[in-house]
Amino acid sequence: MKILLLGNRGQLGWELQRTLACLGPVTALDYPQIDLTDLEAARALLWDVHPQVVVNATAYTDVDKAESEREVAFALNAATPRLLAEEARRMGAALLHYSTDYVFDGSKGAPYVESDAPHPLNVYGESKLAGEQAIQQAGGAALIFRTAWVYSLRRPSFVTKTLSWAQNNSVLRIVDDQVSNPTWARALAEVTAQMLAQAAVSGDPVQWLAARAGVYHLAGDGYASRLAWAREIVCLGMPENHPQVVPAKSTDFPTPAQRPLFSALDCSKFKATFGLELPPWQVALTLAMERSK
């Protein structure tokens, strides 16, 4: 299976480059090697590599900055995925693309399923939803994986920030009204590779993926508030003399972008389709912390 991986310097892309390597040759690129907002350059790259599968792990992910950089966010999160989907369909390739729980407004009060109507609260969520819609309009063998609260200890993330705060403060105030699925980047990459391995052994991976095209929720099993997540992080990272972690509200920390309060994802459809799931978020966090030592 010939794979083109875009965004290999990000926290998910770094892991994907390693998990996908067992499936066949992987061409892995990121900025500044390729500027994916240059659509002509992106189109030329696809036809030059001519992969069977394009894995798009690129995104504009600065949620707050997107409020003032709407055009840039939409360029990378909507226009680029549209082009990737259209060109992949033309060349007979499949596309895997990652989206976000932030396409929802958090008002449901229960984990979201794929058929729930999106309603993003911020520009980042709007741009990611526009990317999803563009991919679906293009058709072809395209799978969209909505994930949530992705972290890695190799890149700045909520986990690394919490550990840094814990080392410098005796009390941490963490919001308890934002709830979703903490998702370890390595576990997400491993499940992606396992799913593609099923496609590879089918004999016709693109057709196999085309038969399963659509939107899937794919995130850590179970959900937690940021407060509960932070408490688990400091207990694992500082088993002795860790700081007190106390609840706060999102309104205590005003930000340019509004966040959904309950954006947890129900990943049953992915499990039913592929027989795969990510581990419970607590187990994944423990593994991530142990492997970082």
Sine and cosine of phi, psi and omega as CSV:
sin_phi,cos_phi,sin_psi,cos_psi,sin_omega,cos_omega
0.00,0.00,0.85,-0.53,-0.01,-1.00
-1.00,-0.06,0.84,-0.54,-0.15,-0.99
-0.86,-0.52,0.69,-0.73,0.20,-0.98
-0.95,-0.32,0.90,-0.44,0.02,-1.00
-0.96,-0.27,0.85,-0.53,0.02,-1.00
-0.95,-0.31,0.79,-0.61,0.01,-1.00
0.99,-0.12,0.60,0.80,-0.11,-0.99
-0.97,0.25,-0.07,1.00,0.03,-1.00
-1.00,-0.08,-0.15,0.99,0.04,-1.00
-0.98,0.20,0.11,-0.99,-0.08,-1.00
-0.91,0.41,-0.61,0.79,0.07,-1.00
-0.98,0.20,-0.69,0.72,-0.02,-1.00
-0.87,0.49,-0.60,0.80,0.03,-1.00
-0.86,0.50,-0.69,0.73,0.01,-1.00
-0.94,0.33,-0.64,0.77,0.00,-1.00
-0.88,0.48,-0.63,0.77,-0.02,-1.00
-0.85,0.53,-0.53,0.85,-0.03,-1.00
-1.00,0.06,-0.61,0.79,-0.02,-1.00
-0.97,0.23,-0.48,0.88,-0.03,-1.00
-0.99,0.15,-0.27,0.96,-0.11,-0.99
-0.87,0.50,-0.46,0.89,-0.04,-1.00
-0.97,0.24,-0.16,0.99,-0.08,-1.00
-1.00,-0.04,-0.23,0.97,-0.04,-1.00
0.57,-0.82,-0.14,-0.99,-0.03,-1.00
-0.91,0.42,0.73,-0.68,-0.01,-1.00
-0.87,-0.50,0.86,-0.50,0.18,-0.98
-1.00,-0.08,0.90,-0.43,-0.11,-0.99
-0.89,-0.46,0.83,-0.56,-0.06,-1.00
-0.67,-0.74,0.40,-0.92,0.06,-1.00
-0.42,-0.91,0.14,-0.99,0.08,-1.00
-0.91,0.42,0.69,-0.72,0.19,0.98
-1.00,-0.09,0.10,0.99,0.03,-1.00
-0.85,0.52,-0.61,0.79,0.04,-1.00
-0.61,-0.80,0.76,-0.65,0.07,-1.00
-0.99,-0.15,0.97,-0.24,-0.11,-0.99
-0.96,0.27,-0.15,0.99,0.14,-0.99
-0.98,0.18,-0.21,0.98,0.15,-0.99
-1.00,0.06,1.00,-0.07,-0.17,-0.99
-0.90,0.43,-0.56,0.83,0.02,-1.00
-0.92,0.38,-0.64,0.77,0.03,-1.00
-0.91,0.40,-0.63,0.77,0.03,-1.00
-0.90,0.44,-0.68,0.74,0.02,-1.00
-0.89,0.45,-0.70,0.71,0.00,-1.00
-0.89,0.46,-0.63,0.77,0.01,-1.00
-0.88,0.48,-0.72,0.69,-0.03,-1.00
-0.86,0.51,-0.71,0.70,-0.05,-1.00
-0.96,0.28,-0.44,0.90,0.06,-1.00
-0.94,0.33,-0.70,0.71,0.00,-1.00
-0.98,0.22,-0.63,0.78,-0.01,-1.00
0.76,0.65,0.88,0.47,-0.04,-1.00
-0.98,0.19,0.22,-0.98,0.19,-0.98
-0.99,0.11,-0.55,0.83,-0.03,-1.00
-0.72,-0.69,0.76,-0.65,0.13,-0.99
-0.97,-0.25,0.82,-0.57,0.05,-1.00
-0.93,-0.36,0.92,-0.38,-0.07,-1.00
-0.99,-0.17,0.98,-0.21,0.04,-1.00
-0.96,-0.27,0.26,0.96,0.04,-1.00
-1.00,0.02,0.45,-0.89,0.08,-1.00
-0.12,-0.99,0.44,-0.90,0.23,-0.97
-1.00,0.05,0.91,-0.41,-0.17,-0.98
-0.90,-0.44,0.03,1.00,0.01,-1.00
-0.98,0.19,1.00,-0.10,-0.15,-0.99
-0.87,0.50,-0.69,0.72,-0.04,-1.00
-0.97,0.26,-0.66,0.75,-0.03,-1.00
-0.92,0.40,-0.47,0.89,0.01,-1.00
-0.87,0.50,-0.45,0.90,0.01,-1.00
-0.87,0.48,-0.51,0.86,0.01,-1.00
-0.96,-0.28,-0.06,1.00,0.02,-1.00
-0.80,-0.60,0.78,0.62,-0.07,-1.00
-0.84,0.54,-0.70,0.71,-0.05,-1.00
-0.90,0.44,-0.65,0.76,0.00,-1.00
-0.92,0.40,-0.69,0.73,0.01,-1.00
-0.87,0.49,-0.70,0.71,-0.01,-1.00
-0.94,0.34,-0.52,0.86,0.03,-1.00
-0.88,0.47,-0.74,0.67,-0.07,-1.00
-0.99,0.10,-0.54,0.84,-0.09,-1.00
-1.00,-0.05,-0.25,0.97,-0.04,-1.00
-0.81,-0.59,-0.81,0.59,-0.06,-1.00
-0.92,0.40,-0.69,0.72,0.00,-1.00
-0.90,0.43,-0.75,0.66,0.06,-1.00
-0.86,0.52,-0.58,0.81,0.05,-1.00
-0.86,0.52,-0.75,0.66,-0.01,-1.00
-0.89,0.46,-0.69,0.72,-0.01,-1.00
-0.86,0.51,-0.68,0.73,-0.01,-1.00
-0.92,0.40,-0.69,0.73,-0.03,-1.00
-0.91,0.42,-0.70,0.72,-0.04,-1.00
-0.95,0.31,-0.60,0.80,0.05,-1.00
-0.88,0.48,-0.68,0.73,0.02,-1.00
-0.89,0.45,-0.67,0.74,-0.02,-1.00
-0.90,0.44,-0.60,0.80,-0.05,-1.00
-1.00,-0.03,0.01,1.00,0.02,-1.00
0.98,0.22,0.51,0.86,0.03,-1.00
-0.96,-0.29,0.26,-0.97,0.08,-1.00
-0.98,-0.18,0.40,-0.92,0.02,-1.00
-0.79,-0.61,0.77,-0.63,0.18,-0.98
-0.94,-0.35,0.76,-0.65,-0.09,-1.00
-0.68,-0.73,0.61,-0.80,-0.03,-1.00
-0.96,-0.29,0.75,-0.67,0.05,-1.00
-0.86,-0.51,-0.39,-0.92,-0.25,-0.97
-0.58,-0.82,0.43,-0.90,0.12,-0.99
-0.92,0.38,-0.27,0.96,-0.04,-1.00
-0.96,0.27,0.07,1.00,0.17,-0.99
-0.97,0.25,-0.18,0.98,0.03,-1.00
-0.97,-0.25,0.39,-0.92,-0.03,-1.00
-1.00,-0.06,-0.11,0.99,0.06,-1.00
0.99,0.15,0.17,0.99,-0.08,-1.00
-1.00,0.01,-0.15,0.99,-0.07,-1.00
-0.90,0.43,-0.64,0.77,-0.01,-1.00
0.99,0.11,0.14,0.99,0.04,-1.00
-0.48,-0.88,0.31,-0.95,-0.01,-1.00
-0.84,0.54,0.65,-0.76,-0.04,-1.00
-0.99,0.14,0.64,-0.77,0.15,-0.99
-0.96,-0.28,0.21,-0.98,-0.13,-0.99
-0.89,0.45,-0.46,0.89,-0.04,-1.00
-0.99,0.12,-0.11,0.99,0.05,-1.00
-0.93,0.37,0.62,-0.79,-0.04,-1.00
-0.95,0.31,0.81,-0.59,0.06,-1.00
-0.93,0.36,0.49,-0.87,0.08,-1.00
-0.35,-0.94,0.98,0.18,-0.08,-1.00
-0.92,0.39,0.51,-0.86,-0.02,-1.00
-0.99,-0.17,-0.19,0.98,-0.09,-1.00
-0.64,-0.77,0.18,-0.98,-0.06,-1.00
-0.89,0.45,-0.65,0.76,0.04,-1.00
-0.83,0.56,-0.77,0.63,0.02,-1.00
-0.88,0.47,-0.63,0.78,0.04,-1.00
-0.88,0.47,-0.68,0.73,-0.04,-1.00
-0.93,0.36,-0.60,0.80,0.03,-1.00
-0.93,0.36,-0.62,0.78,0.06,-1.00
-0.91,0.42,-0.65,0.76,0.05,-1.00
-0.88,0.48,-0.59,0.81,0.07,-1.00
-0.91,0.42,-0.69,0.72,0.06,-1.00
-0.84,0.54,-0.74,0.67,-0.06,-1.00
-0.90,0.43,-0.62,0.78,0.02,-1.00
-0.90,0.43,-0.66,0.75,0.02,-1.00
-0.90,0.44,-0.70,0.72,-0.01,-1.00
-0.91,0.41,-0.59,0.80,0.03,-1.00
-0.92,0.40,-0.54,0.84,0.00,-1.00
-0.94,0.35,-0.47,0.88,-0.01,-1.00
0.97,0.26,-0.23,-0.97,0.01,-1.00
1.00,0.01,-0.21,-0.98,-0.06,-1.00
-1.00,0.05,0.96,0.28,-0.07,-1.00
-0.88,-0.47,0.79,-0.62,0.07,-1.00
-0.89,-0.46,0.77,-0.63,0.00,-1.00
-0.93,-0.36,0.84,-0.55,-0.01,-1.00
-0.94,-0.33,0.95,-0.31,0.12,-0.99
-0.99,0.17,0.80,-0.60,0.02,-1.00
-0.79,-0.61,-0.06,-1.00,-0.13,-0.99
-0.46,-0.89,0.60,-0.80,0.17,-0.98
0.71,0.70,0.77,0.64,-0.03,-1.00
-0.95,0.31,0.68,-0.73,0.00,-1.00
-0.65,-0.76,0.37,-0.93,0.11,-0.99
-0.52,-0.86,0.50,-0.86,0.08,-1.00
-1.00,0.01,0.01,1.00,0.06,-1.00
-1.00,-0.02,-0.25,0.97,-0.03,-1.00
-0.72,-0.69,0.36,-0.93,0.08,-1.00
-0.84,0.55,0.75,-0.66,-0.03,-1.00
-0.40,-0.92,0.06,-1.00,0.04,-1.00
-0.86,0.51,-0.57,0.82,0.00,-1.00
-0.92,0.39,-0.76,0.65,-0.02,-1.00
-0.92,0.40,-0.59,0.81,0.04,-1.00
-0.92,0.39,-0.66,0.75,0.01,-1.00
-0.89,0.45,-0.67,0.74,0.04,-1.00
-0.89,0.45,-0.63,0.78,0.03,-1.00
-0.92,0.39,-0.70,0.72,0.04,-1.00
-0.87,0.49,-0.64,0.77,-0.06,-1.00
-0.91,0.41,-0.52,0.86,-0.01,-1.00
-0.97,0.26,-0.30,0.95,-0.11,-0.99
-0.88,-0.48,0.07,1.00,-0.04,-1.00
-0.61,-0.79,0.53,-0.85,0.04,-1.00
-1.00,0.01,-0.31,0.95,0.03,-1.00
-0.69,-0.73,0.75,-0.66,0.08,-1.00
-0.91,-0.40,0.74,-0.68,0.10,-1.00
-0.97,-0.25,0.91,-0.42,-0.08,-1.00
-0.81,-0.58,0.66,-0.76,-0.07,-1.00
-0.92,0.39,0.64,-0.77,0.02,-1.00
-0.94,-0.35,0.09,1.00,-0.05,-1.00
-0.94,-0.33,0.14,0.99,0.15,-0.99
-0.95,-0.32,0.84,-0.55,-0.11,-0.99
-0.76,-0.65,0.75,-0.66,0.10,-0.99
-0.27,-0.96,-0.30,-0.95,-0.07,-1.00
-0.97,-0.24,0.96,-0.30,0.15,-0.99
-0.88,0.48,0.74,-0.67,-0.13,-0.99
-0.75,-0.66,0.89,-0.45,0.03,-1.00
-0.97,0.24,0.80,-0.60,-0.07,-1.00
-0.84,0.54,-0.63,0.78,-0.03,-1.00
-0.91,0.41,-0.66,0.75,0.02,-1.00
-0.90,0.44,-0.62,0.78,0.03,-1.00
-0.90,0.43,-0.67,0.75,0.03,-1.00
-0.92,0.39,-0.63,0.78,-0.01,-1.00
-0.91,0.42,-0.67,0.74,0.02,-1.00
-0.92,0.39,-0.61,0.79,0.08,-1.00
-0.86,0.52,-0.72,0.70,0.00,-1.00
-0.91,0.41,-0.62,0.78,0.02,-1.00
-0.90,0.43,-0.63,0.77,0.04,-1.00
-0.91,0.42,-0.69,0.72,0.02,-1.00
-0.92,0.40,-0.49,0.87,0.06,-1.00
-0.90,0.44,-0.58,0.81,0.08,-1.00
-0.89,0.45,-0.67,0.75,0.04,-1.00
-0.89,0.45,-0.65,0.76,-0.07,-1.00
-0.89,0.46,-0.64,0.76,-0.07,-1.00
-0.99,0.16,-0.10,1.00,-0.01,-1.00
-0.96,0.29,-0.34,0.94,-0.04,-1.00
0.99,-0.14,-0.50,0.87,0.05,-1.00
-0.66,-0.75,0.99,0.14,-0.14,-0.99
-0.87,0.49,-0.59,0.80,-0.03,-1.00
-0.93,0.37,-0.70,0.72,0.02,-1.00
-0.91,0.42,-0.61,0.79,0.03,-1.00
-0.88,0.48,-0.69,0.73,0.02,-1.00
-0.94,0.33,-0.61,0.79,0.01,-1.00
-0.87,0.50,-0.59,0.81,0.00,-1.00
-0.93,0.36,-0.28,0.96,-0.04,-1.00
-0.87,-0.48,0.31,0.95,-0.04,-1.00
-0.88,0.47,0.48,-0.88,0.05,-1.00
0.62,-0.78,-0.22,-0.97,-0.03,-1.00
-0.98,-0.19,0.72,-0.69,0.05,-1.00
-0.74,-0.68,0.56,-0.83,0.16,-0.99
-1.00,-0.03,0.76,-0.65,-0.09,-1.00
-0.58,-0.82,0.99,-0.16,-0.07,-1.00
-0.50,-0.87,0.10,-1.00,0.03,-1.00
-0.82,0.57,0.59,-0.81,-0.04,-1.00
-0.95,0.30,0.78,-0.62,-0.05,-1.00
1.00,0.02,0.20,-0.98,0.00,-1.00
-0.65,-0.76,0.28,-0.96,-0.07,-1.00
-0.42,-0.91,0.35,-0.94,0.17,-0.99
-0.98,0.21,0.31,-0.95,0.08,-1.00
-0.88,0.48,-0.53,0.85,0.04,-1.00
-0.89,0.45,-0.78,0.63,-0.01,-1.00
-0.88,0.47,-0.64,0.77,0.04,-1.00
-0.88,0.47,-0.72,0.69,-0.01,-1.00
-0.89,0.45,-0.64,0.77,0.02,-1.00
-0.89,0.45,-0.64,0.77,0.04,-1.00
-0.92,0.40,-0.63,0.78,0.01,-1.00
-0.88,0.47,-0.76,0.65,-0.07,-1.00
-0.95,0.33,-0.53,0.85,0.04,-1.00
-0.92,0.40,-0.64,0.77,0.02,-1.00
-0.97,0.24,-0.63,0.78,-0.08,-1.00
-0.99,0.13,-0.45,0.89,-0.01,-1.00
-0.67,-0.74,0.95,0.31,-0.10,-1.00
-0.87,0.50,-0.38,0.92,0.04,-1.00
-0.86,-0.51,0.67,-0.74,0.08,-1.00
0.85,0.52,0.62,0.78,0.05,-1.00
-0.99,0.14,0.42,-0.91,-0.07,-1.00
-0.94,0.34,0.29,-0.96,0.11,-0.99
-0.97,0.24,0.71,-0.71,0.02,-1.00
-0.91,-0.41,0.92,-0.40,-0.13,-0.99
-0.90,-0.44,0.45,-0.89,-0.06,-1.00
-0.96,0.27,0.52,-0.86,0.12,-0.99
-0.62,-0.79,0.06,-1.00,0.02,-1.00
-0.90,-0.43,0.41,-0.91,0.01,-1.00
-0.85,0.52,-0.55,0.84,0.01,-1.00
-0.92,0.38,-0.28,0.96,0.05,-1.00
-0.96,0.27,-0.29,0.96,-0.05,-1.00
-0.77,-0.64,0.98,0.22,-0.04,-1.00
-0.87,0.50,0.69,-0.72,0.02,-1.00
-0.74,-0.67,0.40,-0.92,0.02,-1.00
-0.85,0.52,-0.59,0.81,-0.04,-1.00
-0.97,-0.25,0.69,-0.72,0.10,-1.00
-0.98,0.18,0.68,-0.74,0.04,-1.00
-0.97,-0.26,0.55,-0.83,0.14,-0.99
-0.93,0.38,0.60,-0.80,-0.05,-1.00
-0.99,0.12,-0.64,0.77,0.01,-1.00
-0.79,-0.62,1.00,-0.07,-0.08,-1.00
-0.88,-0.47,0.43,0.90,0.02,-1.00
-0.86,0.51,0.54,-0.84,-0.05,-1.00
-0.93,-0.35,0.68,-0.73,0.12,-0.99
-1.00,-0.03,0.87,-0.49,-0.12,-0.99
-0.97,-0.24,0.38,0.93,-0.06,-1.00
-0.88,0.47,-0.59,0.81,-0.05,-1.00
-0.89,0.45,-0.68,0.73,0.01,-1.00
-0.89,0.46,-0.70,0.71,0.00,-1.00
-0.89,0.46,-0.68,0.73,-0.01,-1.00
-0.91,0.40,-0.56,0.83,-0.06,-1.00
-0.98,0.18,-0.68,0.74,-0.15,-0.99
-0.92,-0.40,-0.13,0.99,-0.02,-1.00
0.93,0.36,0.42,0.91,-0.05,-1.00
-0.77,-0.63,0.43,-0.90,0.10,-0.99
-0.37,-0.93,0.39,-0.92,0.08,-1.00
-0.98,0.20,0.42,-0.91,0.02,-1.00
-0.94,0.34,0.29,-0.96,0.11,-0.99
-0.78,0.62,0.61,-0.79,-0.12,-0.99
-0.87,0.50,-0.53,0.85,0.00,-1.00
-0.92,0.39,-0.65,0.76,0.01,-1.00
-0.91,0.42,-0.71,0.70,0.01,-1.00
-0.88,0.47,-0.65,0.76,0.01,-1.00
-0.89,0.45,-0.66,0.75,0.04,-1.00
-0.87,0.49,-0.70,0.71,0.04,-1.00
-0.89,0.46,-0.68,0.73,-0.02,-1.00
-0.89,0.46,-0.67,0.75,-0.01,-1.00
-0.93,0.37,-0.64,0.77,-0.01,-1.00
-0.92,0.40,-0.66,0.75,-0.06,-1.00
-0.97,0.25,-0.24,0.97,0.01,-1.00
-1.00,0.06,-0.18,0.98,-0.05,-1.00
-0.98,0.21,0.00,0.00,0.00,0.00
